[in-house]
Amino acid sequence: MTARDKRIGKTYRGGLFSYEKAKSDIVTWMKEDGHGECRFSTMFDLYALPRNFPGYSGAPREMEPYRRIAILENALRDDVDDRRFIPYIQLHEFEALIFADVRQLDWEYLDHDGPIGRLANTVCTTKDQNPELIDDGPETAPSRRIIREIPGYDKVNAGILVARKIGLSTMRNKCSHFRAWIESLERLAQAS
C-alpha cells in the first residue's frame, strides 16, 4: 500500500512516491519478524524513483546503467542497515521483464500481432538483446513503449499474468541484473 484515502475508504498500491514511507514499511516488517534466518527484499523500479531515495543525487551522473543501480542499491542497503535486507531495483522498470519475451503479451492482447511484433523488434536493437537496457526516458521507458503500441495495457493485472507466461527461466536468461538478484536469493536458500 502506498497511500490511503480515509474519506472514501480507498487504498492505493504500487509506485514509490515517498522513500520515507517505503523505509518505514521495510523497517516495520523487519521488526515484526526478527528471526535471523528471515530475509527481506525490494523490487523498486529505477524509473521515477523519488529524489530523496538514498544515493539518488550521485546515481544519475553515472551513465552506465548497472553501475547506477549498484550505487542506489548499496545506498539503500546502508540506509536500512540490517544484514537481512537485500535491496533490489529493477532496471529500468518491471516492464523490462516483459520484454524478455514480449510476444507473450498475446495471451492478454489477442489480435495485436503488429504492435507486439514492433515491440519485439525493440529488444533486437539493444546491446546483447538485453531488455534491461531498453532506454528509461519519459517516452522510451518499457511501459510507455507497450502502452504506445497497446493503449489498453494494464500494468498491474496483465503485467503479472504475462510475466507468469514468460516464466522465471526466460527472464533470468535475458535480464542479467534480475538474474543476479534471483541467484543471490537462491544462494541464501541453499545456505539454510
C-alpha positions, 0 to 999 in steps of 0.5 A: 500500500502506498497511500490511503484515502480515509474519506472514501475508504480507498487504498492505493498500491504500487509506485514509490512516491515517498522513500520515507514511507517505503523505509518505514514499511521495510523497517516495520516488517523487519521488526515484526519478524526478527528471526535471523534466518528471515530475509527481506527484499525490494523490487523498486523500479529505477524509473521515477524513483523519488529524489530523496531515495538514498544515493539518488543525487550521485546515481544519475551522473553515472551513465552506465546503467548497472553501475547506477543501480549498484550505487542506489542499491548499496545506498539503500542497503546502508540506509536500512542497515540490517544484514537481512535486507537485500535491496533490489531495483529493477532496471529500468522498470518491471516492464523490462521483464516483459520484454524478455519475451514480449510476444507473450503479451498475446495471451492478454492482447489477442489480435495485436500481432503488429504492435507486439511484433514492433515491440519485439523488434525493440529488444533486437536493437539493444546491446546483447538483446538485453531488455534491461537496457531498453532506454528509461526516458519519459517516452522510451521507458518499457511501459510507455513503449507497450502502452504506445503500441497497446493503449489498453495495457494494464500494468498491474493485472496483465503485467503479472499474468504475462510475466507468469507466461514468460516464466522465471527461466526466460527472464533470468536468461535475458535480464542479467541484473534480475538474474543476479538478484534471483541467484543471490536469493537462491544462494541464501536458500541453499545456505539454510 
